[in-house]
């Protein structure tokens, strides 16, 4: 079965939905204050395509407020392999430093950041306590998105390159650490079906793609996953 990108209607609704999320965020403050407290474990947030750590400032502040030790990836903008290295070696080096100071790291990645989090977990499971992906298209062809051309332009990689295909297939394999995929069937940029698989836990939310990491339902979902899972070995 060939999966298609989200409809043009959902694509067109992305920006208005993101604006609505920001405009109505105040309504959810009470629910967010009621999220379960954290246990101080190390958490690293990975941004989406062309984004930097700034894009995760709300999620970072929320998790820090709950008591987690949270940091960004500190690699600047996410330009794919140009940023993290072909095999994620530069990203793995950052995770190694956090691990040395705080123990096993829970990786939380938004969109392409989640794909990279899975790459690290496959390459170095000894460093990773768990992986949480948010609207991350790891389980299928990048052509089932409305942003694959932008991906190729930003990263300098082609989806039909055998090396890229092989790496993507490896990333899609079941992880050796606990994995949770937060996804939406109404995502306007990536098909929801490629943002989850049968080997890990999947939590569906109602959300577009732009600004998904700002959505209160997503913040509460992340907090719930962290609170219900062990911090790692």
Order of alpha helices (4+ residues) and beta strands (2+ residues): alpha-alpha-alpha-beta-alpha-beta-alpha-alpha-beta-alpha-beta-alpha-alpha-beta-beta-alpha
